[in-house]
């Protein structure tokens, strides 16, 4: 079964390497509709494991969080807040979203600024976050290969290490 979990220490099943399955997010929340329609739950393979681990930690720390909401009802507004493909209006060939290494999180009880401040002040809780966007209402993070943590503003195009 696709969603089976790793064996327990007393489990007699053969040992094999398991992929990380997020505890708090379904694959369809992290990819655009066309990708989910093509791949179903296997779409999770397109998202970097470090992103999935970080999403679970963010959810456990801050509560309800929306990435994409296209599947919940006809009023779903977000389709490109996770993985982005070349047919997206906001596609960029160098965006970390393109590689499944970035998410735009909208939290129910916290602003993007509150999340950024907490993450920067508690870096050890979020060891995979290397890059954060500033000056946006959501919380954008990614796990690119760069110095931690780079805070970049899309408005000023300036980056600083925090």
KEKE-3310 file (N, C-alpha, C; in steps of 0.2 Angstrom, whole numbers, plus 5000, padded with zeros to 4 digits):
npx = (5004:5003:5003:5009:5017:5034:5042:5040:5051:5049:5044:5042:5043:5052:5067:5066:5069:5060:5050:5047:5032:5021:5013:5003:4998:4990:4995:4988:4987:4999:5002:4999:4982:4982:4994:4991:4980:4986:4996:4991:4992:5005:5011:5017:5030:5037:5040:5052:5059:5064:5056:5044:5045:5048:5036:5027:5032:5030:5016:5013:5018:5012:4999:4984:4986:4987:4991:4989:4972:4963:4956:4946:4934:4923:4928:4941:4956:4970:4982:4995:5004:5013:5021:5026:5023:5028:5017:5011:5006:5014:5026:5044:5059:5070:5064:5062:5050:5048:5056:5050:5055:5050:5037:5022:5015:4999:4994:4981:4980:4991:5001:5011:5022:5023:5026:5038:5046:5046:5052:5065:5070:5071:5079:5085:5074:5069:5078:5080:5076:5082:5080:5070:5056:5053:5042:5029:5012:5011:5019:5033:5045:5060:5071:5083:5101:5110:5117:5111:5100:5094:5086:5075:5068:5055:5051:5061:5072:5083:5094:5097:5107:5101)
npy = (4994:5011:5021:5015:5013:5015:5001:4995:4993:4979:4973:4961:4962:4963:4974:4990:5005:5019:5032:5049:5052:5065:5070:5079:5084:5081:5075:5082:5094:5101:5101:5107:5106:5098:5091:5082:5076:5068:5060:5057:5051:5049:5060:5066:5062:5072:5082:5089:5080:5087:5099:5093:5088:5100:5107:5099:5101:5115:5115:5108:5117:5130:5128:5126:5127:5132:5127:5124:5126:5122:5110:5109:5116:5125:5138:5138:5146:5145:5138:5137:5137:5128:5116:5121:5121:5122:5127:5136:5153:5160:5154:5150:5146:5145:5145:5139:5133:5126:5115:5108:5112:5123:5132:5141:5147:5149:5154:5150:5157:5165:5178:5180:5188:5186:5172:5172:5179:5171:5159:5164:5168:5155:5146:5133:5124:5123:5116:5114:5125:5137:5149:5163:5173:5190:5204:5200:5194:5180:5165:5162:5149:5140:5127:5128:5126:5136:5149:5149:5159:5165:5180:5187:5201:5203:5215:5225:5218:5214:5205:5198:5190:5182)
npz = (5000:4996:5007:5017:5033:5040:5047:5064:5078:5082:5071:5059:5045:5030:5030:5023:5013:5018:5011:5016:5023:5025:5040:5042:5030:5014:4998:4987:4992:4990:4977:4960:4952:4940:4941:4952:4947:4937:4944:4956:4973:4972:4968:4979:4978:4971:4979:4990:5003:5014:5014:5017:5030:5036:5034:5042:5055:5056:5055:5067:5076:5074:5070:5060:5043:5026:5010:4995:4990:4981:4980:4990:4989:4977:4979:4981:4981:4979:4969:4966:4976:4981:4973:4957:4940:4922:4915:4923:4928:4936:4935:4935:4929:4938:4950:4967:4970:4958:4959:4969:4981:4989:4998:5000:5013:5022:5037:5049:5061:5063:5056:5041:5045:5059:5059:5052:5060:5072:5067:5063:5075:5081:5075:5076:5078:5065:5055:5041:5034:5023:5017:5016:5011:5013:5017:5012:5013:5016:5022:5015:5013:5009:5004:4998:4993:5002:5012:5028:5038:5024:5021:5010:5000:4989:4985:4987:4982:4989:4999:5015:5028:5041)
capx = (5000:5007:5003:5011:5022:5040:5041:5042:5057:5047:5041:5046:5043:5059:5069:5067:5070:5054:5050:5044:5025:5019:5007:4997:4996:4989:4999:4985:4987:5005:5004:4993:4977:4984:4999:4988:4976:4990:5000:4987:4996:5012:5013:5021:5037:5039:5041:5058:5058:5065:5050:5038:5047:5047:5029:5024:5035:5027:5009:5013:5020:5008:4992:4981:4990:4984:4996:4984:4966:4959:4952:4942:4928:4924:4931:4948:4960:4977:4984:5002:5008:5017:5025:5024:5025:5029:5011:5009:5007:5020:5032:5051:5064:5074:5061:5063:5044:5048:5059:5047:5059:5048:5030:5019:5010:4995:4991:4974:4980:4997:5002:5017:5027:5024:5029:5045:5050:5047:5057:5072:5072:5071:5082:5086:5068:5067:5084:5080:5074:5088:5078:5063:5054:5050:5037:5023:5008:5011:5026:5037:5051:5063:5077:5089:5107:5113:5118:5105:5094:5093:5079:5075:5062:5053:5050:5068:5076:5089:5094:5102:5108:5098)
capy = (5000:5017:5025:5011:5017:5011:4995:4996:4989:4972:4971:4956:4963:4965:4981:4993:5012:5022:5039:5053:5054:5070:5068:5084:5087:5077:5077:5086:5101:5103:5102:5110:5101:5094:5086:5078:5072:5064:5056:5055:5052:5048:5067:5068:5061:5078:5087:5088:5078:5092:5103:5089:5088:5107:5108:5095:5105:5122:5114:5107:5123:5136:5126:5126:5130:5131:5128:5125:5124:5120:5103:5109:5119:5129:5145:5138:5152:5143:5132:5137:5139:5123:5114:5125:5118:5127:5130:5141:5160:5162:5149:5153:5140:5145:5146:5133:5130:5122:5109:5105:5114:5129:5132:5147:5145:5154:5151:5153:5161:5169:5182:5178:5191:5182:5166:5174:5182:5165:5155:5167:5167:5148:5142:5126:5121:5122:5116:5114:5131:5141:5155:5165:5179:5195:5209:5197:5192:5173:5163:5158:5146:5135:5123:5128:5126:5143:5151:5150:5159:5171:5184:5191:5204:5203:5222:5228:5213:5214:5199:5198:5184:5183)
capz = (5000:4996:5013:5023:5037:5042:5052:5071:5080:5083:5065:5055:5038:5027:5030:5016:5014:5017:5010:5022:5022:5030:5045:5042:5023:5008:4992:4983:4995:4989:4970:4956:4951:4934:4943:4956:4942:4933:4948:4962:4979:4970:4967:4985:4976:4968:4985:4993:5010:5019:5014:5020:5037:5039:5034:5048:5061:5056:5057:5074:5080:5073:5069:5054:5038:5019:5005:4990:4993:4975:4981:4995:4986:4971:4980:4982:4977:4979:4965:4964:4982:4982:4967:4951:4933:4917:4913:4928:4927:4940:4934:4934:4929:4944:4957:4971:4969:4952:4961:4975:4987:4992:4999:5002:5019:5024:5043:5051:5067:5063:5050:5039:5048:5065:5058:5050:5067:5076:5064:5063:5082:5083:5069:5078:5077:5058:5053:5034:5031:5022:5013:5018:5008:5018:5014:5009:5019:5018:5024:5010:5015:5005:5007:4993:4995:5003:5019:5032:5034:5019:5021:5004:4999:4982:4984:4986:4979:4993:5003:5021:5032:5048)
cpx = (5004:5008:5006:5017:5028:5039:5043:5048:5055:5044:5045:5046:5051:5061:5069:5067:5063:5054:5046:5037:5023:5013:5001:4995:4995:4993:4995:4985:4994:5007:4998:4988:4979:4989:4996:4983:4980:4993:4996:4992:5003:5015:5018:5029:5041:5041:5047:5056:5059:5059:5045:5039:5046:5040:5025:5026:5031:5019:5009:5015:5015:5000:4990:4985:4987:4990:4992:4978:4961:4954:4947:4935:4929:4927:4938:4952:4967:4978:4991:5006:5013:5022:5022:5027:5025:5023:5008:5010:5013:5026:5039:5055:5069:5071:5062:5056:5044:5051:5056:5051:5056:5040:5028:5014:5006:4992:4985:4975:4986:4998:5009:5023:5028:5028:5037:5049:5051:5053:5064:5074:5073:5074:5083:5080:5066:5074:5085:5079:5080:5086:5071:5062:5051:5045:5032:5019:5008:5018:5029:5044:5053:5069:5083:5096:5110:5114:5112:5106:5095:5086:5079:5068:5061:5052:5056:5073:5083:5088:5099:5102:5105:5100)
cpy = (5006:5021:5021:5015:5012:5006:4998:4992:4981:4969:4966:4957:4965:4972:4984:5001:5015:5029:5042:5054:5059:5068:5073:5087:5081:5079:5082:5093:5104:5104:5105:5104:5096:5089:5080:5073:5067:5058:5054:5056:5052:5055:5069:5067:5067:5083:5085:5085:5083:5097:5099:5089:5095:5108:5105:5099:5112:5121:5112:5113:5129:5134:5126:5130:5128:5132:5130:5123:5123:5114:5104:5112:5123:5136:5144:5143:5150:5137:5131:5139:5134:5122:5118:5121:5124:5130:5135:5148:5163:5157:5153:5146:5139:5145:5139:5130:5125:5115:5105:5107:5121:5128:5139:5145:5150:5151:5154:5158:5165:5172:5179:5182:5188:5176:5167:5175:5175:5160:5158:5167:5160:5144:5135:5121:5119:5122:5116:5120:5135:5148:5157:5172:5184:5200:5206:5194:5185:5172:5159:5155:5141:5132:5123:5128:5133:5144:5152:5156:5166:5174:5188:5195:5205:5211:5226:5224:5213:5208:5200:5191:5186:5177)
cpz = (5000:5002:5019:5027:5038:5047:5059:5073:5080:5076:5061:5048:5036:5028:5023:5018:5013:5015:5015:5019:5027:5034:5044:5035:5018:5002:4988:4986:4993:4981:4966:4954:4945:4936:4947:4952:4938:4938:4954:4968:4978:4969:4973:4983:4973:4973:4989:5001:5015:5020:5018:5028:5040:5039:5040:5054:5061:5058:5065:5079:5080:5071:5062:5048:5031:5015:4999:4993:4987:4976:4986:4993:4980:4972:4982:4978:4976:4975:4964:4970:4984:4976:4961:4945:4928:4914:4918:4926:4930:4940:4933:4934:4934:4950:4961:4971:4963:4954:4967:4981:4991:4993:5002:5007:5021:5031:5045:5057:5068:5056:5048:5042:5055:5064:5056:5056:5071:5073:5064:5070:5085:5078:5070:5077:5070:5054:5045:5031:5030:5019:5015:5014:5014:5014:5010:5015:5021:5020:5019:5013:5009:5008:5002:4997:4996:5010:5022:5036:5030:5019:5015:5003:4992:4980:4983:4982:4982:4998:5009:5024:5039:5053)
residu = (UNK:UNK:UNK:UNK:UNK:UNK:UNK:UNK:UNK:UNK:UNK:UNK:UNK:UNK:UNK:UNK:UNK:UNK:UNK:UNK:UNK:UNK:UNK:UNK:UNK:UNK:UNK:UNK:UNK:UNK:UNK:UNK:UNK:UNK:UNK:UNK:UNK:UNK:UNK:UNK:UNK:UNK:UNK:UNK:UNK:UNK:UNK:UNK:UNK:UNK:UNK:UNK:UNK:UNK:UNK:UNK:UNK:UNK:UNK:UNK:UNK:UNK:UNK:UNK:UNK:UNK:UNK:UNK:UNK:UNK:UNK:UNK:UNK:UNK:UNK:UNK:UNK:UNK:UNK:UNK:UNK:UNK:UNK:UNK:UNK:UNK:UNK:UNK:UNK:UNK:UNK:UNK:UNK:UNK:UNK:UNK:UNK:UNK:UNK:UNK:UNK:UNK:UNK:UNK:UNK:UNK:UNK:UNK:UNK:UNK:UNK:UNK:UNK:UNK:UNK:UNK:UNK:UNK:UNK:UNK:UNK:UNK:UNK:UNK:UNK:UNK:UNK:UNK:UNK:UNK:UNK:UNK:UNK:UNK:UNK:UNK:UNK:UNK:UNK:UNK:UNK:UNK:UNK:UNK:UNK:UNK:UNK:UNK:UNK:UNK:UNK:UNK:UNK:UNK:UNK:UNK:UNK:UNK:UNK:UNK:UNK:UNK)
# end
